[in-house]
């Protein structure tokens, strides 16, 4: 490692402005824990680059010890996104043990601004039933492991898992030891989404009053949305003194999700006086673009009524609302759509557009492809142009997301035919090609055309997958619109464990898109099985 990398560290700048709320994005770690939201390396790198353009201060790139794939993703993000001219901090999660911490440091050390994020549970229910250790054991482990992490990296974040249900006085003891051992950021997680805003604020206030040395570190909030209070709790924490927030794009995350980045950022922006003129480093005009990319690559659709980035966030149908909007937009809008990126000019491309124009347009919507990736995308674009006269930015997003979805395929869809109609039992015939290039064909019946396609793919692959969710929507208007299909399936591992995977694909033919989306989800399951073996 170079001298620059050894000495750069990632410790908080002593001149840090306390009027800035740091944005810690954990979309690639906690967000990926959403059932079915598995991302491949190429997708993680694209999202990481877009998060940097968005202006996040810290990217939690993954949990390096969890798998070789996670380690590689964190390493590549540190080497690429972490080496930008003005890079975000790149951090990896680690349990409070030397194996995890060593693995995290091995991955993040290549960043100009590396951070180790280590944690241990502090609630009695976790200590007794999960870790099976005493409070004294916990205190000893915190001191030893935070000190060990600080010996490797200047910037160490410590989290007392399940802080929201921890005994306050014990929590203060734990945090005091973490500070003494070298922690530079203390993150206070409401791990199970149990707190109310007043309770979370009171917890932060108690920490500020009772933990020695608290003024020398940054306090952070990490809230889950089990009761729908994640954003409210995070904002309450900010009012109580938190200056870093741990959030995800679109609020994705395990169970009911995490605090939504766009909601917190726009609350601070829109209600600036309410929050004492606090600010963030986020380029708000990138919010919609980032939301779309994450939605496409995780195969998790954004609900239409989602705040800030939902399709209906700035839609007005009621007559009285429309009348008020025509007279003055402030009557029914507390922020302008262009402020968050909704005003993008929907410039179009067509079959006469060249590679350079195509490449530049992809860059404007957040995708910087390699030469090989661009060649494949341009070829797919030309095929799409033969089916549609006009290709919009929404079409391009669907096209590129579909390409990333197909990376590392175990099986590839080669041909699909479906016969269906009134009075007939739907039948599908499918040809798949495996990694060795061998073709496999079969046919199957179903209670509908999509069911027939899924049954046929199951027969060919020998996997008993179950379709649990199916969503289809038109990417754009018109009868030639691309169908964007999102699918979620359930599979069982060799050990009998239930596994959930999502797939997404887009095509002008809805049944082709459905087959490709189902196969994408199934491919992820097959890869997971191969990894586990």
LINCOR-V754582 format. One record per residue. N is the residue number from 1. RES is the residue in three letters. OMEGA is omega as a letter, one per 40 degrees, with the letter a starting at -180 (NA if undefined). Layout:
n->N res->RES omega->OMEGA
n->N res->RES omega->OMEGA
This chain:
n->1 res->UNK omega->a
n->2 res->UNK omega->i
n->3 res->UNK omega->a
n->4 res->UNK omega->a
n->5 res->UNK omega->a
n->6 res->UNK omega->a
n->7 res->UNK omega->a
n->8 res->UNK omega->a
n->9 res->UNK omega->i
n->10 res->UNK omega->a
n->11 res->UNK omega->i
n->12 res->UNK omega->i
n->13 res->UNK omega->a
n->14 res->UNK omega->i
n->15 res->UNK omega->a
n->16 res->UNK omega->a
n->17 res->UNK omega->a
n->18 res->UNK omega->i
n->19 res->UNK omega->i
n->20 res->UNK omega->i
n->21 res->UNK omega->a
n->22 res->UNK omega->a
n->23 res->UNK omega->i
n->24 res->UNK omega->a
n->25 res->UNK omega->a
n->26 res->UNK omega->i
n->27 res->UNK omega->a
n->28 res->UNK omega->i
n->29 res->UNK omega->a
n->30 res->UNK omega->i
n->31 res->UNK omega->a
n->32 res->UNK omega->i
n->33 res->UNK omega->i
n->34 res->UNK omega->i
n->35 res->UNK omega->i
n->36 res->UNK omega->a
n->37 res->UNK omega->a
n->38 res->UNK omega->i
n->39 res->UNK omega->i
n->40 res->UNK omega->a
n->41 res->UNK omega->a
n->42 res->UNK omega->i
n->43 res->UNK omega->i
n->44 res->UNK omega->i
n->45 res->UNK omega->i
n->46 res->UNK omega->i
n->47 res->UNK omega->i
n->48 res->UNK omega->i
n->49 res->UNK omega->a
n->50 res->UNK omega->i
n->51 res->UNK omega->i
n->52 res->UNK omega->i
n->53 res->UNK omega->i
n->54 res->UNK omega->i
n->55 res->UNK omega->i
n->56 res->UNK omega->a
n->57 res->UNK omega->a
n->58 res->UNK omega->i
n->59 res->UNK omega->i
n->60 res->UNK omega->a
n->61 res->UNK omega->i
n->62 res->UNK omega->a
n->63 res->UNK omega->a
n->64 res->UNK omega->a
n->65 res->UNK omega->a
n->66 res->UNK omega->a
n->67 res->UNK omega->i
n->68 res->UNK omega->i
n->69 res->UNK omega->i
n->70 res->UNK omega->i
n->71 res->UNK omega->a
n->72 res->UNK omega->a
n->73 res->UNK omega->i
n->74 res->UNK omega->i
n->75 res->UNK omega->a
n->76 res->UNK omega->i
n->77 res->UNK omega->i
n->78 res->UNK omega->a
n->79 res->UNK omega->a
n->80 res->UNK omega->a
n->81 res->UNK omega->a
n->82 res->UNK omega->i
n->83 res->UNK omega->i
n->84 res->UNK omega->a
n->85 res->UNK omega->i
n->86 res->UNK omega->a
n->87 res->UNK omega->i
n->88 res->UNK omega->i
n->89 res->UNK omega->i
n->90 res->UNK omega->a
n->91 res->UNK omega->i
n->92 res->UNK omega->a
n->93 res->UNK omega->i
n->94 res->UNK omega->i
n->95 res->UNK omega->a
n->96 res->UNK omega->i
n->97 res->UNK omega->a
n->98 res->UNK omega->a
n->99 res->UNK omega->i
n->100 res->UNK omega->a
n->101 res->UNK omega->i
n->102 res->UNK omega->a
n->103 res->UNK omega->i
n->104 res->UNK omega->a
n->105 res->UNK omega->i
n->106 res->UNK omega->a
n->107 res->UNK omega->a
n->108 res->UNK omega->a
n->109 res->UNK omega->a
n->110 res->UNK omega->i
n->111 res->UNK omega->i
n->112 res->UNK omega->a
n->113 res->UNK omega->a
n->114 res->UNK omega->i
n->115 res->UNK omega->i
n->116 res->UNK omega->i
n->117 res->UNK omega->a
n->118 res->UNK omega->a
n->119 res->UNK omega->i
n->120 res->UNK omega->a
n->121 res->UNK omega->a
n->122 res->UNK omega->i
n->123 res->UNK omega->a
n->124 res->UNK omega->a
n->125 res->UNK omega->i
n->126 res->UNK omega->a
n->127 res->UNK omega->a
n->128 res->UNK omega->a
n->129 res->UNK omega->i
n->130 res->UNK omega->a
n->131 res->UNK omega->a
n->132 res->UNK omega->i
n->133 res->UNK omega->i
n->134 res->UNK omega->i
n->135 res->UNK omega->i
n->136 res->UNK omega->i
n->137 res->UNK omega->a
n->138 res->UNK omega->a
n->139 res->UNK omega->a
n->140 res->UNK omega->a
n->141 res->UNK omega->i
n->142 res->UNK omega->a
n->143 res->UNK omega->a
n->144 res->UNK omega->a
n->145 res->UNK omega->i
n->146 res->UNK omega->i
n->147 res->UNK omega->i
n->148 res->UNK omega->i
n->149 res->UNK omega->a
n->150 res->UNK omega->i
n->151 res->UNK omega->i
n->152 res->UNK omega->a
n->153 res->UNK omega->a
n->154 res->UNK omega->a
n->155 res->UNK omega->a
n->156 res->UNK omega->i
n->157 res->UNK omega->i
n->158 res->UNK omega->i
n->159 res->UNK omega->i
n->160 res->UNK omega->a
n->161 res->UNK omega->a
n->162 res->UNK omega->i
n->163 res->UNK omega->a
n->164 res->UNK omega->i
n->165 res->UNK omega->i
n->166 res->UNK omega->i
n->167 res->UNK omega->a
n->168 res->UNK omega->a
n->169 res->UNK omega->i
n->170 res->UNK omega->i
n->171 res->UNK omega->i
n->172 res->UNK omega->i
n->173 res->UNK omega->a
n->174 res->UNK omega->a
n->175 res->UNK omega->i
n->176 res->UNK omega->i
n->177 res->UNK omega->i
n->178 res->UNK omega->i
n->179 res->UNK omega->i
n->180 res->UNK omega->a
n->181 res->UNK omega->i
n->182 res->UNK omega->i
n->183 res->UNK omega->i
n->184 res->UNK omega->i
n->185 res->UNK omega->i
n->186 res->UNK omega->a
n->187 res->UNK omega->a
n->188 res->UNK omega->a
n->189 res->UNK omega->i
n->190 res->UNK omega->a
n->191 res->UNK omega->a
n->192 res->UNK omega->i
n->193 res->UNK omega->a
n->194 res->UNK omega->a
n->195 res->UNK omega->i
n->196 res->UNK omega->a
n->197 res->UNK omega->a
n->198 res->UNK omega->i
n->199 res->UNK omega->a
n->200 res->UNK omega->i
n->201 res->UNK omega->i
n->202 res->UNK omega->i
n->203 res->UNK omega->i
n->204 res->UNK omega->i
n->205 res->UNK omega->i
n->206 res->UNK omega->i
n->207 res->UNK omega->a
n->208 res->UNK omega->a
n->209 res->UNK omega->a
n->210 res->UNK omega->a
n->211 res->UNK omega->i
n->212 res->UNK omega->i
n->213 res->UNK omega->a
n->214 res->UNK omega->a
n->215 res->UNK omega->a
n->216 res->UNK omega->a
n->217 res->UNK omega->i
n->218 res->UNK omega->i
n->219 res->UNK omega->a
n->220 res->UNK omega->i
n->221 res->UNK omega->i
n->222 res->UNK omega->a
n->223 res->UNK omega->i
n->224 res->UNK omega->a
n->225 res->UNK omega->a
n->226 res->UNK omega->i
n->227 res->UNK omega->a
n->228 res->UNK omega->a
n->229 res->UNK omega->a
n->230 res->UNK omega->a
n->231 res->UNK omega->i
n->232 res->UNK omega->i
n->233 res->UNK omega->i
n->234 res->UNK omega->i
n->235 res->UNK omega->i
n->236 res->UNK omega->i
n->237 res->UNK omega->i
n->238 res->UNK omega->i
n->239 res->UNK omega->a
n->240 res->UNK omega->i
n->241 res->UNK omega->i
n->242 res->UNK omega->i
n->243 res->UNK omega->i
n->244 res->UNK omega->i
n->245 res->UNK omega->a
n->246 res->UNK omega->a
n->247 res->UNK omega->i
n->248 res->UNK omega->i
n->249 res->UNK omega->a
n->250 res->UNK omega->i
n->251 res->UNK omega->a
n->252 res->UNK omega->a
n->253 res->UNK omega->a
n->254 res->UNK omega->a
n->255 res->UNK omega->a
n->256 res->UNK omega->i
n->257 res->UNK omega->a
n->258 res->UNK omega->i
n->259 res->UNK omega->a
n->260 res->UNK omega->i
n->261 res->UNK omega->a
n->262 res->UNK omega->i
n->263 res->UNK omega->a
n->264 res->UNK omega->a
n->265 res->UNK omega->a
n->266 res->UNK omega->i
n->267 res->UNK omega->i
n->268 res->UNK omega->a
n->269 res->UNK omega->a
n->270 res->UNK omega->a
n->271 res->UNK omega->a
n->272 res->UNK omega->a
n->273 res->UNK omega->i
n->274 res->UNK omega->a
n->275 res->UNK omega->i
n->276 res->UNK omega->i
n->277 res->UNK omega->i
n->278 res->UNK omega->a
n->279 res->UNK omega->i
n->280 res->UNK omega->i
n->281 res->UNK omega->a
n->282 res->UNK omega->i
n->283 res->UNK omega->a
n->284 res->UNK omega->a
n->285 res->UNK omega->i
n->286 res->UNK omega->a
n->287 res->UNK omega->a
n->288 res->UNK omega->i
n->289 res->UNK omega->a
n->290 res->UNK omega->i
n->291 res->UNK omega->a
n->292 res->UNK omega->a
n->293 res->UNK omega->a
n->294 res->UNK omega->i
n->295 res->UNK omega->a
n->296 res->UNK omega->a
n->297 res->UNK omega->i
n->298 res->UNK omega->a
n->299 res->UNK omega->i
n->300 res->UNK omega->a
n->301 res->UNK omega->i
n->302 res->UNK omega->a
n->303 res->UNK omega->a
n->304 res->UNK omega->a
n->305 res->UNK omega->i
n->306 res->UNK omega->i
n->307 res->UNK omega->i
n->308 res->UNK omega->a
n->309 res->UNK omega->i
n->310 res->UNK omega->a
n->311 res->UNK omega->a
n->312 res->UNK omega->a
n->313 res->UNK omega->i
n->314 res->UNK omega->i
n->315 res->UNK omega->a
n->316 res->UNK omega->a
n->317 res->UNK omega->a
n->318 res->UNK omega->a
n->319 res->UNK omega->a
n->320 res->UNK omega->i
n->321 res->UNK omega->a
n->322 res->UNK omega->i
n->323 res->UNK omega->i
n->324 res->UNK omega->a
n->325 res->UNK omega->i
n->326 res->UNK omega->a
n->327 res->UNK omega->i
n->328 res->UNK omega->a
n->329 res->UNK omega->a
n->330 res->UNK omega->i
n->331 res->UNK omega->a
n->332 res->UNK omega->i
n->333 res->UNK omega->a
n->334 res->UNK omega->i
n->335 res->UNK omega->a
n->336 res->UNK omega->a
n->337 res->UNK omega->a
n->338 res->UNK omega->a
n->339 res->UNK omega->a
n->340 res->UNK omega->i
n->341 res->UNK omega->a
n->342 res->UNK omega->a
n->343 res->UNK omega->a
n->344 res->UNK omega->i
n->345 res->UNK omega->a
n->346 res->UNK omega->i
n->347 res->UNK omega->a
n->348 res->UNK omega->i
n->349 res->UNK omega->i
n->350 res->UNK omega->a
n->351 res->UNK omega->i
n->352 res->UNK omega->i
n->353 res->UNK omega->a
n->354 res->UNK omega->a
n->355 res->UNK omega->a
n->356 res->UNK omega->i
n->357 res->UNK omega->i
n->358 res->UNK omega->a
n->359 res->UNK omega->a
n->360 res->UNK omega->i
n->361 res->UNK omega->i
n->362 res->UNK omega->i
n->363 res->UNK omega->a
n->364 res->UNK omega->i
n->365 res->UNK omega->i
n->366 res->UNK omega->a
n->367 res->UNK omega->i
n->368 res->UNK omega->a
n->369 res->UNK omega->i
n->370 res->UNK omega->a
n->371 res->UNK omega->a
n->372 res->UNK omega->i
n->373 res->UNK omega->a
n->374 res->UNK omega->i
n->375 res->UNK omega->a
n->376 res->UNK omega->a
n->377 res->UNK omega->a
n->378 res->UNK omega->i
n->379 res->UNK omega->i
n->380 res->UNK omega->i
n->381 res->UNK omega->a
n->382 res->UNK omega->i
n->383 res->UNK omega->i
n->384 res->UNK omega->a
n->385 res->UNK omega->i
n->386 res->UNK omega->a
n->387 res->UNK omega->a
n->388 res->UNK omega->i
n->389 res->UNK omega->a
n->390 res->UNK omega->i
n->391 res->UNK omega->a
n->392 res->UNK omega->i
n->393 res->UNK omega->i
n->394 res->UNK omega->i
n->395 res->UNK omega->a
n->396 res->UNK omega->i
n->397 res->UNK omega->i
n->398 res->UNK omega->a
n->399 res->UNK omega->a
n->400 res->UNK omega->i
n->401 res->UNK omega->i
n->402 res->UNK omega->i
n->403 res->UNK omega->i
n->404 res->UNK omega->a
n->405 res->UNK omega->a
n->406 res->UNK omega->i
n->407 res->UNK omega->i
n->408 res->UNK omega->i
n->409 res->UNK omega->i
n->410 res->UNK omega->i
n->411 res->UNK omega->i
n->412 res->UNK omega->i
n->413 res->UNK omega->a
n->414 res->UNK omega->i
n->415 res->UNK omega->i
n->416 res->UNK omega->i
n->417 res->UNK omega->a
n->418 res->UNK omega->i
n->419 res->UNK omega->a
n->420 res->UNK omega->i
n->421 res->UNK omega->a
n->422 res->UNK omega->i
n->423 res->UNK omega->i
n->424 res->UNK omega->i
n->425 res->UNK omega->a
n->426 res->UNK omega->i
n->427 res->UNK omega->i
n->428 res->UNK omega->i
n->429 res->UNK omega->a
n->430 res->UNK omega->i
n->431 res->UNK omega->i
n->432 res->UNK omega->i
n->433 res->UNK omega->a
n->434 res->UNK omega->a
n->435 res->UNK omega->i
n->436 res->UNK omega->i
n->437 res->UNK omega->a
n->438 res->UNK omega->a
n->439 res->UNK omega->i
n->440 res->UNK omega->a
n->441 res->UNK omega->i
n->442 res->UNK omega->i
n->443 res->UNK omega->a
n->444 res->UNK omega->i
n->445 res->UNK omega->i
n->446 res->UNK omega->i
n->447 res->UNK omega->i
n->448 res->UNK omega->a
n->449 res->UNK omega->i
n->450 res->UNK omega->i
n->451 res->UNK omega->i
n->452 res->UNK omega->i
n->453 res->UNK omega->a
n->454 res->UNK omega->i
n->455 res->UNK omega->a
n->456 res->UNK omega->i
n->457 res->UNK omega->i
n->458 res->UNK omega->a
n->459 res->UNK omega->a
n->460 res->UNK omega->a
n->461 res->UNK omega->a
n->462 res->UNK omega->a
n->463 res->UNK omega->i
n->464 res->UNK omega->i
n->465 res->UNK omega->a
n->466 res->UNK omega->i
n->467 res->UNK omega->a
n->468 res->UNK omega->i
n->469 res->UNK omega->i
n->470 res->UNK omega->i
n->471 res->UNK omega->i
n->472 res->UNK omega->i
n->473 res->UNK omega->i
n->474 res->UNK omega->a
n->475 res->UNK omega->i
n->476 res->UNK omega->i
n->477 res->UNK omega->i
n->478 res->UNK omega->a
n->479 res->UNK omega->i
n->480 res->UNK omega->a
n->481 res->UNK omega->i
n->482 res->UNK omega->i
n->483 res->UNK omega->i
n->484 res->UNK omega->a
n->485 res->UNK omega->i
n->486 res->UNK omega->a
n->487 res->UNK omega->i
n->488 res->UNK omega->a
n->489 res->UNK omega->i
n->490 res->UNK omega->i
n->491 res->UNK omega->i
n->492 res->UNK omega->i
n->493 res->UNK omega->i
n->494 res->UNK omega->i
n->495 res->UNK omega->i
n->496 res->UNK omega->a
n->497 res->UNK omega->i
n->498 res->UNK omega->i
n->499 res->UNK omega->a
n->500 res->UNK omega->i
n->501 res->UNK omega->i
n->502 res->UNK omega->i
n->503 res->UNK omega->a
n->504 res->UNK omega->i
n->505 res->UNK omega->a
n->506 res->UNK omega->i
n->507 res->UNK omega->i
n->508 res->UNK omega->i
n->509 res->UNK omega->a
n->510 res->UNK omega->a
n->511 res->UNK omega->i
n->512 res->UNK omega->i
n->513 res->UNK omega->i
n->514 res->UNK omega->i
n->515 res->UNK omega->i
n->516 res->UNK omega->i
n->517 res->UNK omega->i
n->518 res->UNK omega->i
n->519 res->UNK omega->i
n->520 res->UNK omega->i
n->521 res->UNK omega->a
n->522 res->UNK omega->i
n->523 res->UNK omega->i
n->524 res->UNK omega->i
n->525 res->UNK omega->i
n->526 res->UNK omega->i
n->527 res->UNK omega->i
n->528 res->UNK omega->i
n->529 res->UNK omega->i
n->530 res->UNK omega->a
n->531 res->UNK omega->a
n->532 res->UNK omega->a
n->533 res->UNK omega->NA
